[in-house]
Amino acid sequence: MYVCNCNGIRERQVRAAIEAGAARPADVFRAHGCKVQCARCVCEMREMIDQSREALRFAAE
């Protein structure tokens, strides 16, 4: 599924960028060599980043 239609970034690509250390949507775009266009995807990327942080936090407990 596409997260960013403007840049053609798929959900698995966003997750891979997060696993590689992306902490902000800007980091996800940078990892794929592109820039934000319309910004509709930014909220979804933030949610994915937050979910990843929560999962790591619970795993550390």
C-alpha positions as CSV (number, residue, x, y, z in Angstrom):
1,M,0.0,0.0,0.0
2,Y,1.2,3.5,-0.8
3,V,1.8,5.9,2.1
4,C,3.1,8.7,-0.1
5,N,1.4,8.9,-3.5
6,C,3.4,11.9,-4.6
7,N,6.8,10.1,-4.2
8,G,5.6,6.5,-4.6
9,I,6.7,5.5,-1.1
10,R,5.1,2.3,0.1
11,E,4.3,1.2,3.6
12,R,7.1,-1.4,3.7
13,Q,9.6,1.3,2.6
14,V,8.5,3.6,5.4
15,R,8.9,0.7,7.9
16,A,12.4,-0.1,6.6
17,A,13.4,3.5,7.0
18,I,12.1,3.6,10.5
19,E,14.0,0.4,11.3
20,A,17.1,2.0,9.9
21,G,16.7,4.9,12.3
22,A,14.2,7.4,10.8
23,A,12.7,9.4,13.7
24,R,10.8,11.9,11.7
25,P,8.9,12.0,8.3
26,A,11.7,14.1,6.9
27,D,14.1,11.3,7.7
28,V,11.9,8.9,5.7
29,F,11.9,11.2,2.7
30,R,15.7,11.6,3.0
31,A,16.2,7.9,3.1
32,H,14.4,7.6,-0.3
33,G,16.1,10.6,-1.9
34,C,13.0,12.7,-2.1
35,K,11.2,15.6,-0.5
36,V,7.7,16.1,0.9
37,Q,5.2,17.3,-1.8
38,C,1.6,17.7,-0.6
39,A,2.3,16.5,3.0
40,R,-0.9,14.4,3.2
41,C,1.3,11.4,4.2
42,V,3.1,13.1,7.0
43,C,0.5,12.3,9.7
44,E,0.5,8.6,8.7
45,M,4.3,8.5,8.8
46,R,4.2,10.0,12.3
47,E,1.8,7.4,13.4
48,M,4.0,4.6,12.1
49,I,7.0,6.1,13.8
50,D,5.1,6.5,17.1
51,Q,3.8,2.9,16.8
52,S,7.4,1.7,16.3
53,R,8.6,3.6,19.4
54,E,5.8,2.2,21.5
55,A,6.7,-1.3,20.4
56,L,10.3,-0.8,21.3
57,R,9.4,0.7,24.6
58,F,7.2,-2.2,25.6
59,A,9.9,-4.7,24.3
60,A,12.5,-3.0,26.6
61,E,10.3,-3.4,29.7
